[in-house]
C-alpha cells in the first residue's frame, strides 16, 4: 500500500526491488529539495521524516515504520501530506 501510494503521488521509489519491512525510501523530485520536503512536512504537517547519509544525502527521503507510530492512521496522514 505505501509503495503504491507513493508512486501514485508521483514519487519514485529509490529501490526497484528488495524492499525493507521497516523503511520506505523515495527519490527527491527534481523540482524540489530534500530540505524543502523535510521542513514542510515538519512545520505544516507535524510529521518527521528522515534524509539519508553519504552518497544518498540530499537525494532520498526515508519513511520509517516501526514502533508506536507504525499504524494505519499515521501512515495515511504521511502519505496524504506528501501528495
C-alpha positions as CSV (number, residue, x, y, z in Angstrom):
1,X,0.0,0.0,0.0
2,X,2.7,2.5,1.0
3,X,4.8,1.9,-2.1
4,X,1.8,2.2,-4.4
5,X,0.6,5.3,-2.7
6,X,4.0,7.0,-3.2
7,X,4.1,6.0,-6.8
8,X,0.5,7.3,-7.3
9,X,1.6,10.6,-5.7
10,X,4.3,10.9,-8.4
11,X,7.2,9.9,-6.3
12,X,9.8,7.4,-7.4
13,X,10.8,4.6,-5.0
14,X,14.6,4.5,-4.6
15,X,14.9,0.7,-4.8
16,X,13.1,-1.2,-7.5
17,X,13.3,-4.5,-5.5
18,X,14.5,-5.9,-2.2
19,X,12.2,-3.6,-0.1
20,X,12.6,-3.2,3.6
21,X,9.8,-4.0,6.1
22,X,10.8,-1.1,8.3
23,X,11.5,1.8,6.0
24,X,10.4,3.1,2.6
25,X,12.8,5.2,0.6
26,X,11.9,7.6,-2.3
27,X,13.9,9.8,-4.6
28,X,13.7,13.6,-4.3
29,X,11.8,15.0,-7.3
30,X,13.9,17.3,-9.5
31,X,11.7,20.3,-8.8
32,X,12.4,20.4,-5.1
33,X,15.0,19.6,-2.4
34,X,15.3,17.2,0.5
35,X,15.4,20.1,2.9
36,X,12.3,21.7,1.4
37,X,10.2,18.5,1.8
38,X,11.5,17.7,5.3
39,X,10.9,21.2,6.5
40,X,7.4,21.5,5.1
41,X,6.4,18.1,6.5
42,X,7.7,19.0,9.9
43,X,6.3,22.6,10.0
44,X,3.0,22.3,8.2
45,X,2.0,18.7,9.0
46,X,4.0,17.9,12.2
47,X,5.4,14.8,10.6
48,X,9.1,14.0,10.9
49,X,10.7,12.1,8.1
50,X,14.5,11.5,7.5
51,X,17.0,12.2,4.8
52,X,20.0,10.0,4.3
53,X,23.8,9.9,4.6
54,X,26.9,9.8,2.4
55,X,26.2,9.2,-1.3
56,X,22.4,9.4,-0.8
57,X,22.5,12.7,1.3
58,X,20.0,15.1,-0.3
59,X,18.9,12.6,-2.8
60,X,16.3,10.4,-0.9
61,X,13.9,10.6,2.0
62,X,13.2,7.7,4.3
63,X,9.8,7.0,5.9
64,X,10.3,4.8,9.0
65,X,7.5,2.4,10.1
66,X,8.4,1.0,13.4
67,X,7.2,1.5,17.0
68,X,4.2,3.4,18.2
69,X,3.8,5.5,15.1
70,X,3.7,2.4,12.8
71,X,-0.1,2.4,12.4
72,X,-2.6,2.9,9.6
73,X,-3.7,6.4,10.6
74,X,-0.2,7.8,10.9
75,X,0.9,6.3,7.6
76,X,-2.2,7.6,5.8
77,X,-1.5,11.1,7.3
78,X,2.1,10.9,6.0
79,X,1.1,9.8,2.5
80,X,-1.6,12.4,2.3
81,X,0.8,15.2,3.4
82,X,3.4,14.0,0.8
83,X,0.8,14.1,-2.0
